[in-house]
Amino acid sequence: MDYQTIAFDQPEPGLGLLTLNRPERLNAISLDMLDELHDLLGRLADQKEPRVIIVTGAGRGFCSGADLRDERMASRFRELFSHASVHLTEVQKKYSRLVLEIRRLPQPVIAAVNGPAAGGGFCLALAADVILAGPEAAFTPSFINIGLSGGEMGSTYFLPRRVGFSRAAEILMTGRTVGAAEAERIGLASRLVPGDGLLGEAFDLARVMLDKNPLGLRLTKESLALNLDAQSFEAAVDLEDRCQAIGSTSPDFHKAVINFAQRRK
């Protein structure tokens, strides 16, 4: 399908590259972009290929959040902001569903944050499994700065799990910007990639993942996601046991054991 606000292609076998493609607006999320992202994410959830997905932004920004000047939004502004129940169903849930869909993808998701990631863009990055930050990356939970709650699109769930409760509280309650170097230092980003090598680094990381057993990769993502909220240590181990039992009966596992015994890749 041809998209107008995003671009998606598979530059290498098994690798999907999703580019937010409104550089003139720092890739702000319009209602059109929302529709296109929902369409793409829905399609990817049911596909075996690609096996790893990279998300980045066109131009000098990753994503500046909701487009407050979106023409579709402006034409229905009075209606959409007339009552909490209308806003909840017509706007809020359409945005928050993005992070739910990203987390439900069976494929690992790498966010290559090349510039400002503000508001909803900040949350899109948080929803990824791995965040790589370029030198110009800047993470801003801007909701509190415009009179809203700092909790948006999973921010109060994901951020404390990445940086700890105290740091998350300070960042969300002040709405301050976290630069690339600090993001790496506090664990918000997995690593800071110097120079202009961000996308290349993301590709290299994806290739390492693509070299793994596809089933093992998906089961690892599933285990990490579910065990973030495991009811107990025993429940976490039970899930791991199930995944290992499934994996140990797959042809890929048997092939890997033979290759390992013969010192082959």
Rosetta blueprint (number, residue, H / E / L):
1 M L
2 D L
3 Y L
4 Q L
5 T L
6 I E
7 A E
8 F E
9 D E
10 Q E
11 P E
12 E E
13 P L
14 G L
15 L E
16 G E
17 L E
18 L E
19 T E
20 L E
21 N L
22 R L
23 P H
24 E H
25 R H
26 L L
27 N L
28 A L
29 I E
30 S L
31 L H
32 D H
33 M H
34 L H
35 D H
36 E H
37 L H
38 H H
39 D H
40 L H
41 L H
42 G H
43 R H
44 L H
45 A L
46 D L
47 Q L
48 K L
49 E L
50 P L
51 R L
52 V E
53 I E
54 I E
55 V E
56 T E
57 G E
58 A L
59 G L
60 R L
61 G L
62 F L
63 C E
64 S L
65 G L
66 A E
67 D L
68 L L
69 R L
70 D L
71 E H
72 R H
73 M H
74 A H
75 S H
76 R L
77 F H
78 R H
79 E H
80 L H
81 F L
82 S L
83 H L
84 A H
85 S H
86 V H
87 H H
88 L H
89 T H
90 E H
91 V H
92 Q H
93 K H
94 K H
95 Y H
96 S H
97 R H
98 L H
99 V H
100 L H
101 E H
102 I H
103 R H
104 R H
105 L L
106 P L
107 Q L
108 P L
109 V E
110 I E
111 A E
112 A E
113 V E
114 N L
115 G L
116 P E
117 A E
118 A E
119 G L
120 G H
121 G H
122 F H
123 C H
124 L H
125 A H
126 L H
127 A H
128 A L
129 D L
130 V E
131 I E
132 L E
133 A E
134 G L
135 P L
136 E L
137 A L
138 A E
139 F E
140 T E
141 P L
142 S H
143 F H
144 I H
145 N H
146 I H
147 G L
148 L L
149 S L
150 G L
151 G L
152 E L
153 M L
154 G L
155 S H
156 T H
157 Y H
158 F H
159 L H
160 P H
161 R H
162 R H
163 V H
164 G L
165 F H
166 S H
167 R H
168 A H
169 A H
170 E H
171 I H
172 L H
173 M H
174 T H
175 G L
176 R L
177 T L
178 V E
179 G E
180 A H
181 A H
182 E H
183 A H
184 E H
185 R H
186 I H
187 G L
188 L L
189 A L
190 S L
191 R E
192 L E
193 V L
194 P L
195 G L
196 D L
197 G L
198 L H
199 L H
200 G H
201 E H
202 A H
203 F H
204 D H
205 L H
206 A H
207 R H
208 V H
209 M H
210 L H
211 D L
212 K L
213 N L
214 P H
215 L H
216 G H
217 L H
218 R H
219 L H
220 T H
221 K H
222 E H
223 S H
224 L H
225 A H
226 L H
227 N H
228 L L
229 D L
230 A L
231 Q L
232 S L
233 F H
234 E H
235 A H
236 A H
237 V H
238 D H
239 L H
240 E H
241 D H
242 R H
243 C H
244 Q H
245 A H
246 I H
247 G H
248 S L
249 T L
250 S L
251 P H
252 D H
253 F H
254 H H
255 K H
256 A H
257 V H
258 I H
259 N H
260 F H
261 A H
262 Q L
263 R L
264 R L
265 K L
